[in-house]
Amino acid sequence: MTQAIDFHAILPELILSGTIVLVLFVDAFLKKRSWFAMPIGLVGGVFSVIFGTGGPIYMVYLSARIRDKTTLRATSSVLVTLSVVVRTAVFLATGLLTSAPLLVAVAALLPFMFGGFWFGNRLHHALSRAGVLRLVAGLLVANGLLLALRALATLRGA
């Protein structure tokens, strides 16, 4: 007897993984088409609102469009900062960020955040533009693979 698969449980992972793969394959297309910014922004915004993860979609697009690694870094930093500020304001207004265990977890994770800033800054200065793009692509592929593995694990547990 076969088990029924609950695709709703893994829908975010499937959609995000598929989108990352699709956008990676159309990378050459994105380099020549500036009008593609609107649909990518819309899809990234929808993923940010629904799943909290529009960053990979934005990074694929930005890395295909922006040639200078410092400009890419600054643009992605502003994009992430604005997203976090808006989410934080909404979460504070709804009371989602007021529990004591959550605040303790945030405090415990702050050293890792600052370590990431330090490490990212060193990488930025050590890598060429091509190296930065390879790193971004590698991280996006790893993210997609991890999401696919998570989806498969969810399917097996269903």
BASELO-998330 format. One line per 4 residues: for each residue x, y, z of N, C-alpha, C, O. Coordinates in steps of 0.1 Angstrom, whole numbers, padded with zeros to 4 digits. Each point is the difference from the previous one (the first is absolute). Layout:
X,Y,Z,X,Y,Z,X,Y,Z,X,Y,Z ~ ...
This chain:
0008,-0012,0000,-0008,0012,0000,0009,0012,0000,0009,0001,0008 ~ -0012,0009,-0017,0008,0012,0000,-0006,0011,0009,-0012,0000,0003 ~ 0021,0008,0002,-0004,0011,0009,-0003,0012,-0009,0005,0003,-0011 ~ -0015,0005,0016,-0003,0012,-0006,0010,0011,0003,0005,0000,0011
-0001,0008,-0021,0010,0010,0002,-0007,0013,0002,-0008,0004,-0008 ~ 0012,0003,0019,-0005,0013,0003,0009,0011,-0006,0009,0004,0006 ~ -0012,0000,-0019,0008,0009,-0006,-0001,0014,0006,0009,0008,-0002 ~ -0019,-0005,0009,-0002,0013,0006,0011,0002,0011,0004,0012,0002
0001,-0023,0004,0010,0002,0010,0014,0004,-0005,0008,0006,0006 ~ -0006,-0010,-0019,0013,0003,-0006,-0001,0010,-0011,0010,0003,-0007 ~ -0021,0003,0005,-0002,0010,-0011,0010,0011,0000,0005,0003,-0010 ~ -0002,0004,0022,0010,0010,-0001,0013,-0004,-0005,0006,0007,-0008
-0001,-0019,0013,0013,-0005,-0004,0000,-0003,-0015,0010,0003,-0007 ~ -0021,-0009,0002,-0001,-0003,-0014,0000,0012,-0009,0007,0001,-0010 ~ -0015,0009,0014,0000,0012,-0008,0013,0008,0000,0005,0004,-0010 ~ 0001,-0003,0022,0012,0007,0001,0012,-0007,-0008,0007,0006,-0007
-0007,-0019,0009,0011,-0008,-0007,-0002,0001,-0015,0010,0003,-0008 ~ -0022,-0004,0003,-0003,0001,-0014,0003,0014,-0006,0005,0001,-0011 ~ -0008,0009,0019,0003,0014,-0004,0015,0002,-0001,0004,0007,-0010 ~ 0003,-0011,0020,0015,0002,0000,0006,-0007,-0013,0008,0006,-0006
-0013,-0018,0004,0006,-0008,-0012,-0004,0008,-0013,0008,0001,-0009 ~ -0021,0003,0008,-0004,0007,-0012,0008,0013,-0002,0004,0003,-0011 ~ -0003,0005,0022,0007,0012,-0002,0015,-0002,-0003,0006,0008,-0007 ~ 0000,-0018,0012,0014,-0003,-0003,0001,-0004,-0015,0010,0004,-0006
-0019,-0011,0001,0000,-0003,-0015,-0002,0011,-0009,0005,0001,-0011 ~ -0013,0009,0016,-0002,0012,-0009,0009,0011,0003,-0003,0012,-0004 ~ 0014,-0015,0011,0010,0011,0004,0004,0008,-0012,0001,0012,0000 ~ 0003,-0019,-0011,0004,0007,-0012,-0011,0009,-0006,0003,0011,-0005
-0015,-0015,0006,-0012,0008,-0004,-0001,0012,0008,-0003,0011,-0005 ~ 0005,-0012,0018,-0002,0012,0009,0011,0011,-0002,-0004,0011,0001 ~ 0016,-0015,-0006,0010,0010,-0002,-0004,0010,-0011,0005,0011,0001 ~ -0013,-0015,-0010,-0003,0009,-0011,-0014,0006,0001,-0004,0008,-0009
-0004,-0011,0019,-0014,0005,0001,-0002,0007,0013,-0002,-0006,0010 ~ 0002,0020,-0010,-0003,0007,0012,-0014,0000,0004,-0003,0002,0012 ~ -0007,-0005,-0021,-0014,0000,0003,-0003,-0012,0009,-0011,0000,0006 ~ 0020,-0009,-0005,-0002,-0012,0008,0000,0003,0015,-0003,-0008,0008
0007,0020,-0004,0001,0004,0014,-0013,0000,0006,-0001,-0004,0012 ~ -0010,0008,-0018,-0013,0001,0006,-0005,-0014,0004,-0004,-0002,0011 ~ 0004,-0008,-0021,-0005,-0013,0005,0009,-0006,0010,-0005,-0007,0010 ~ 0018,0008,-0011,0009,-0005,0011,-0003,0006,0013,0000,-0006,0010
-0002,0019,-0010,-0003,0008,0013,-0013,-0005,0005,-0001,-0002,0013 ~ -0009,0000,-0021,-0013,-0005,0004,0001,-0014,0006,-0005,-0003,0011 ~ 0012,-0006,-0018,0001,-0014,0005,0008,0000,0013,-0003,-0006,0010 ~ 0014,0014,-0009,0008,0001,0012,-0008,0006,0012,0001,-0005,0011
-0009,0015,-0014,-0008,0006,0010,-0011,-0010,0005,-0002,-0001,0012 ~ -0004,-0007,-0021,-0010,-0010,0004,0006,-0010,0009,-0005,-0004,0010 ~ 0017,-0001,-0014,0007,-0010,0008,0004,0006,0013,0000,-0008,0010 ~ 0004,0020,-0009,0004,0006,0013,-0012,0001,0009,0001,-0003,0012
-0013,0007,-0018,-0012,0001,0009,-0005,-0014,0004,-0003,-0002,0012 ~ 0002,-0007,-0021,-0006,-0013,0003,0010,-0009,0007,-0004,-0006,0010 ~ 0016,0005,-0014,0009,-0010,0005,0012,0006,0008,0007,-0007,0006 ~ -0006,0021,-0007,0011,0006,0007,0014,-0002,-0007,0010,0002,0007
-0010,-0005,-0019,0013,-0003,-0007,-0001,0004,-0015,0000,-0008,-0009 ~ 0001,0021,0007,0001,0005,-0014,0014,0003,-0004,0003,0003,-0011 ~ 0006,-0003,0021,0014,0003,-0002,0007,-0007,-0012,0007,0006,-0008 ~ -0008,-0020,0008,0006,-0007,-0011,-0004,0005,-0014,0008,0001,-0009
-0021,0002,0008,-0005,0004,-0013,0006,0014,-0004,0004,0002,-0011 ~ -0004,0007,0021,0006,0013,-0002,0015,-0001,-0004,0005,0007,-0009 ~ 0002,-0016,0016,0014,-0001,-0002,0004,-0005,-0014,0009,0004,-0006 ~ -0017,-0014,0001,0002,-0005,-0013,-0001,0011,-0010,0008,0002,-0009
-0019,0006,0010,-0003,0011,-0009,0011,0011,0001,0006,0004,-0010 ~ -0003,0000,0022,0010,0011,0002,0013,-0004,-0005,0007,0008,-0006 ~ -0002,-0021,0009,0013,-0004,-0004,0001,-0001,-0016,0011,0001,-0005 ~ -0023,-0003,-0001,0001,0000,-0015,0000,0014,-0006,0005,0002,-0011
-0010,0008,0019,-0002,0013,-0005,0012,0010,0004,0003,0008,-0008 ~ 0002,-0010,0020,0010,0009,0005,0014,-0005,-0002,0003,-0011,0004 ~ 0005,0019,-0010,0013,-0005,-0004,0011,0002,0011,0009,-0008,0002 ~ -0010,0019,0006,0009,0003,0010,-0003,-0007,0013,-0011,0001,0005
0021,-0008,0001,-0003,-0008,0012,-0003,0009,0012,-0008,-0004,0008 ~ 0013,0016,-0007,-0003,0009,0011,-0014,0005,-0001,-0007,0001,0009 ~ 0003,0002,-0022,-0014,0005,-0002,-0010,-0012,0003,-0010,0003,0006 ~ 0014,-0015,-0010,-0009,-0011,0003,-0002,-0002,0015,-0011,-0003,0004
0023,0004,0003,-0001,-0002,0014,-0009,0011,0007,-0008,-0003,0008 ~ 0010,0015,-0013,-0007,0012,0006,-0015,-0002,-0003,-0009,0003,0009 ~ 0006,-0006,-0021,-0014,-0001,-0004,-0007,-0011,0007,-0011,0001,0005 ~ 0017,-0013,-0004,-0006,-0011,0007,-0001,0003,0015,-0010,-0004,0006
0019,0011,0000,0000,0004,0014,-0012,0009,0002,-0007,-0001,0010 ~ 0005,0011,-0018,-0011,0009,0001,-0014,-0007,-0001,-0009,0002,0008 ~ 0009,-0011,-0018,-0012,-0008,-0002,-0004,-0009,0012,-0011,0000,0005 ~ 0021,-0006,0001,-0002,-0009,0012,-0004,0009,0012,-0009,-0004,0007
0016,0015,-0006,-0002,0009,0012,-0015,0005,-0001,-0007,0000,0011 ~ 0003,0005,-0022,-0014,0004,-0001,-0010,-0011,0003,-0010,0003,0006 ~ 0012,-0014,-0011,-0008,-0012,0002,-0001,-0003,0015,-0011,-0002,0006 ~ 0022,0002,0001,0001,-0003,0014,-0007,0011,0008,-0007,-0003,0010
0009,0015,-0013,-0006,0011,0007,-0015,-0001,-0001,-0007,0002,0010 ~ 0002,-0004,-0022,-0015,-0001,-0002,-0005,-0012,0008,-0010,0001,0007 ~ 0016,-0013,-0008,-0004,-0012,0007,0000,0002,0015,-0009,-0004,0008 ~ 0020,0010,-0003,0001,0003,0014,-0011,0009,0006,-0006,-0003,0010
0003,0013,-0018,-0011,0009,0004,-0013,-0007,0001,-0008,0001,0009 ~ 0005,-0009,-0019,-0012,-0008,-0001,0000,-0010,0012,-0011,-0001,0007 ~ 0021,-0006,-0005,0001,-0010,0011,-0001,0006,0014,-0007,-0005,0009 ~ 0013,0017,-0008,-0002,0007,0013,-0014,0005,0002,-0005,-0001,0011
-0001,0006,-0021,-0014,0005,0001,-0010,-0011,0003,-0010,0002,0006 ~ 0013,-0014,-0011,-0009,-0011,0003,0004,-0008,0012,-0007,-0010,0004 ~ 0018,0014,0003,0004,-0007,0012,0008,-0013,-0002,0002,-0007,0010 ~ 0002,0004,-0022,0008,-0012,-0002,0014,0000,0005,0006,-0010,0001
-0001,0022,0002,0014,0001,0004,0001,0004,0015,0010,0006,0004 ~ -0019,-0009,0004,0000,0004,0014,0002,-0011,0010,0000,0002,0012 ~ 0002,-0015,-0017,0001,-0010,0010,0015,-0001,0005,0009,0003,-0007 ~ -0008,-0006,0020,0014,0000,0006,0009,-0011,-0006,0011,0003,-0002
-0016,-0015,-0001,0009,-0010,-0006,0005,0005,-0013,0012,-0003,-0004 ~ -0020,0009,-0004,0004,0005,-0013,0011,0011,0002,0010,0000,-0008 ~ -0011,0009,0017,0009,0010,0002,0014,-0006,0005,0010,0005,-0003 ~ -0011,-0015,0011,0012,-0007,0005,0007,-0007,-0012,0012,0001,-0002
-0019,-0007,-0007,0005,-0006,-0012,0007,0011,-0009,0010,-0003,-0006 ~ -0017,0014,0004,0006,0011,-0008,0013,0004,0006,0010,0002,-0007 ~ -0009,0000,0020,0012,0004,0007,0011,-0010,-0002,0012,0004,-0002 ~ -0016,-0017,0003,0010,-0010,-0002,0006,-0001,-0014,0011,-0004,-0002
-0019,0008,-0008,0004,-0001,-0014,0007,0013,-0005,0006,-0001,-0010 ~ -0006,0012,0018,0006,0012,-0004,0015,-0002,-0003,0005,0006,-0010 ~ 0003,-0013,0018,0014,-0002,-0003,0002,-0007,-0014,0009,0003,-0007 ~ -0018,-0012,0003,0001,-0006,-0013,-0003,0009,-0011,0006,0000,-0011
-0015,0009,0013,-0003,0011,-0010,0012,0009,-0002,0004,0002,-0011 ~ 0002,0002,0022,0012,0009,-0002,0012,-0008,-0006,0008,0006,-0007 ~ -0007,-0019,0011,0010,-0008,-0007,-0002,-0001,-0015,0009,0000,-0008 ~ -0022,-0001,0004,-0003,-0001,-0014,0003,0013,-0007,0005,0000,-0011
-0007,0011,0018,0004,0013,-0006,0015,0001,-0002,0004,0004,-0011 ~ 0003,-0008,0021,0015,0000,-0001,0005,-0009,-0011,0008,0004,-0009 ~ -0014,-0016,0008,0005,-0010,-0010,-0004,0004,-0014,0007,-0001,-0009 ~ -0020,0006,0008,-0004,0005,-0013,0008,0012,-0005,0003,0001,-0012
0001,0008,0021,0008,0011,-0004,0014,-0004,-0005,0005,0005,-0010 ~ 0001,-0015,0017,0012,-0005,-0005,-0001,-0007,-0013,0009,0001,-0009 ~ -0020,-0009,0007,-0002,-0007,-0013,-0002,0011,-0011,0006,-0002,-0011 ~ -0013,0012,0014,-0002,0010,-0010,0013,0006,-0006,0001,0002,-0012
0008,0001,0021,0012,0006,-0004,0010,-0010,-0006,0009,0003,-0007 ~ -0011,-0016,0011,0010,-0010,-0005,-0004,-0006,-0014,0008,-0005,-0007 ~ -0021,0005,0004,-0005,-0006,-0013,-0001,0010,-0011,-0003,0012,0002 ~ 0005,-0017,-0014,-0003,0009,-0012,-0015,-0001,-0002,-0007,-0007,0006
0003,0015,-0016,-0014,0000,-0004,-0005,-0014,-0004,-0010,-0005,0004 ~ 0018,-0002,-0012,-0003,-0013,-0004,-0001,-0010,0012,-0008,-0008,0001 ~ 0017,0010,0009,0000,-0008,0012,-0013,0002,0008,-0006,-0009,0005 ~ 0002,0022,-0004,-0012,0004,0007,-0012,-0007,-0007,-0009,-0006,0007
0008,0007,-0020,-0011,-0006,-0008,0000,-0016,0002,-0011,-0006,0001 ~ 0023,0000,-0001,0000,-0014,0002,-0004,-0004,0014,-0008,-0009,0002 ~ 0012,0017,0008,-0005,-0002,0014,-0015,0001,0001,-0006,-0008,0006 ~ 0001,0019,-0012,-0015,0002,0001,-0007,-0012,-0007,-0010,-0005,0005
0015,0001,-0017,-0007,-0011,-0007,0001,-0013,0008,-0009,-0007,0001 ~ 0021,0005,0005,0002,-0012,0008,-0010,0000,0012,-0005,-0010,0003 ~ 0004,0021,0004,-0009,0001,0011,-0014,-0002,-0004,-0008,-0006,0007 ~ 0004,0012,-0018,-0014,-0002,-0005,-0003,-0015,-0004,-0010,-0005,0004
0020,-0001,-0010,-0002,-0014,-0004,-0001,-0009,0013,-0008,-0009,0001 ~ 0017,0012,0009,0000,-0007,0013,-0014,0002,0007,-0005,-0009,0005 ~ 0000,0021,-0005,-0013,0003,0006,-0011,-0007,-0007,-0008,-0006,0007 ~ 0008,0005,-0020,-0010,-0007,-0008,0001,-0015,0003,-0010,-0007,0002
0022,0001,-0001,0002,-0014,0003,-0005,-0003,0014,-0007,-0010,0002 ~ 0010,0019,0008,-0004,-0003,0013,-0015,0001,0001,-0007,-0008,0008 ~ 0000,0017,-0015,-0014,0001,0000,-0006,-0013,-0006,-0010,-0005,0005 ~ 0016,0001,-0016,-0005,-0013,-0007,0001,-0012,0010,-0009,-0008,0000
0021,0007,0007,0001,-0011,0009,-0010,0001,0012,-0005,-0010,0004 ~ 0003,0022,0000,-0010,0002,0011,-0014,-0004,-0005,-0008,-0007,0007 ~ 0005,0010,-0020,-0013,-0004,-0005,-0001,-0015,-0001,-0010,-0006,0002 ~ 0021,0000,-0007,0000,-0015,-0001,-0002,-0006,0014,-0007,-0010,0001
0014,0015,0009,-0001,-0005,0013,-0014,0001,0005,-0006,-0009,0007 ~ -0001,0020,-0010,-0014,0002,0004,-0009,-0010,-0007,-0009,-0005,0006 ~ 0012,0003,-0019,-0008,-0010,-0007,0002,-0014,0006,-0010,-0007,0001 ~ 0022,0003,0002,0002,-0013,0006,-0007,-0002,0014,-0004,-0011,0003
0003,0022,0004,-0006,0000,0013,-0015,0001,-0001,-0007,-0003,0010 ~ 0001,0006,-0022,-0014,0001,-0001,-0007,-0013,0000,-0012,-0001,-0001
